[in-house]
Amino acid sequence: MDRDAAEKRPTLMTLSDADLEALAALEVAHGWVTAGSFTRLAASLRAPETLVFGLVVDEAVVGYAAVDRQPFEAELQAVLVDARWRGRGLARRLLAEVVEQARAWGSERLLLEVRVGNASAIALYRGAGFEDDGIRRGYYPPRQAGAVREDARLMSLALA
Ligand SMILES: CC(C)(COP(=O)(O)OP(=O)(O)OC[C@H]1O[C@@H](n2cnc3c(N)ncnc32)[C@H](O)[C@@H]1OP(=O)(O)O)[C@@H](O)C(=O)NCCC(=O)NCCS
């Protein structure tokens, strides 16, 4: 990222199929997908019940959040900010957009799961008013071969 880009304010927009490569580049940099295995991302961008919000600078996606509409609730699927853009309130901005969208859908609650060890994400969610609903044991596959599965913390924000 050059200095000019670092000084820009990213534009918040709803992402579509056309943004698949830029979104995948962000995930590849974070290690969430490997180059060429974009099926999950492509499905999210196409699913009628999913909205993907992105923060874009010079056609690069520097952060995104995905939310699913369910019959009575909404579920946050992911929030990711480029490591070079963290600590500037971008995740908070994305989450506020997700909350606004869930309210617009008339969802009763916004739900999420997060790795119990993900302190920065848990602080983000608590700061936005999410409350703890319990632990789901062994929910996440191990990060490396030989490691144990990780528990999920279930959290929710009442909207109604
Ligand atoms: C978690 C993550 C999305 C935060 O993004 P960010 O843009 O840096 O967050 P923001 O600058 O908007 O910070 C908002 C709040 O989040 C919390 N937070 C963010 N980074 C933090 C850190 N390193 N340590 C502790 N709390 C942190 C704080 O409560 C912060 O509020 P504050 O600035 O008033 O203290 C980012 O670190 C990330 O992409 N992590 C990898 C992906 C991930 O784990 N996603 C969540 C699970 S899907």
The ligand as an ORCA input file, in Angstrom:
! r2SCAN-3c Opt
* xyz 0 1
  C     -11.072     -8.157     14.373
  C     -10.809     -7.165     13.235
  C     -11.934     -7.331     12.184
  C     -10.816     -5.726     13.792
  O     -10.667     -4.824     12.706
  P     -10.210     -3.287     12.925
  O     -10.626     -2.512     11.722
  O      -8.788     -3.232     13.311
  O     -11.104     -2.866     14.198
  P     -11.514     -1.360     14.584
  O     -10.347     -0.452     14.364
  O     -12.806     -1.009     13.937
  O     -11.708     -1.517     16.163
  C     -12.994     -1.570     16.754
  C     -12.874     -2.214     18.124
  O     -12.445     -3.576     17.981
  C     -11.607     -3.930     19.100
  N     -10.262     -4.227     18.610
  C      -9.803     -4.100     17.346
  N      -8.515     -4.507     17.287
  C      -8.169     -4.887     18.531
  C      -6.979     -5.436     19.104
  N      -5.889     -5.656     18.363
  N      -6.989     -5.748     20.414
  C      -8.084     -5.545     21.170
  N      -9.261     -5.033     20.690
  C      -9.279     -4.714     19.387
  C     -11.594     -2.731     20.012
  O     -12.685     -2.871     20.911
  C     -11.855     -1.593     19.040
  O     -12.421     -0.468     19.668
  P     -11.443      0.692     20.244
  O     -10.657      1.171     19.076
  O     -12.398      1.710     20.783
  O     -10.581      0.034     21.277
  C      -9.411     -7.404     12.562
  O      -8.430     -7.506     13.572
  C      -9.349     -8.613     11.670
  O      -9.630     -8.542     10.465
  N      -8.971     -9.792     12.243
  C      -8.855    -11.020     11.460
  C     -10.209    -11.548     11.028
  C     -11.100    -11.896     12.219
  O     -10.644    -12.434     13.210
  N     -12.424    -11.592     12.072
  C     -13.399    -11.863     13.123
  C     -13.950    -13.240     13.070
  S     -14.816    -13.582     11.540
*
